[in-house]
Amino acid sequence: MNSIAQDLMESLKTGLLGMGIVMVALYSLSLILDLMRYIFYPQARQVKKMKKLENQ
């Protein structure tokens, strides 16, 4: 392959790697936030369950 094609392939690989790292980081942060919500605000689960039972 010529130089332009190699540069394009390298930049695409780097871009995809960067996007993958960002997606994994965001997913892990969302899991941490959910865990913190269950630890520090457990009443929210009970309120949601009560509302579901009232609606049925």
N, C-alpha and C positions, 0 to 999 in steps of 0.2 A: 504494500500500500504506500501511497505517497504521504508526504509530510502533513498535508492538510487533513487527510482522512485519519491519520494517527492522532493528530491533535484533537479532532472532533470526537473520536472514540474515547480518548483519555478524559476529555472534559465531560462527556456524557456519563462515564463511569464514576467520576468524582461527584458529579451532581446527584446521581442516584444514591451513592454512598452517603452523601450529606443528607439527602431527604430521608433515607432509611434511619440514620442516626437520630434525626429530629423526631420522626414518628415514634421510635422506640422510647425516646426521652419523654415525649408527651404522654404516651400510654402509661409509662411507669409513674409519672407525676399524677395522672388521674387515679391510678390505683392507690397511691399514697394518700391522696385527698379523700378518697372514699373510706379508706381505713381510718383516717383521722376523724372523719365525720361519725363513724360508728363508735369510736373511742370517746370522743369529747361531747357528742350530742346524740346519745342513744334514744332519747325521747322521740326523735323524728320518725324512727321505725314504728314505734307504737302508735303514733298519731296517724301515720299512713294506714296501718292495719285497721285501726278503728274507723277511719273514713271509708275504707273498702267494705267493711262489714255493714256500715250504715247504709251504703249505697245499694247493697244487695238485698 
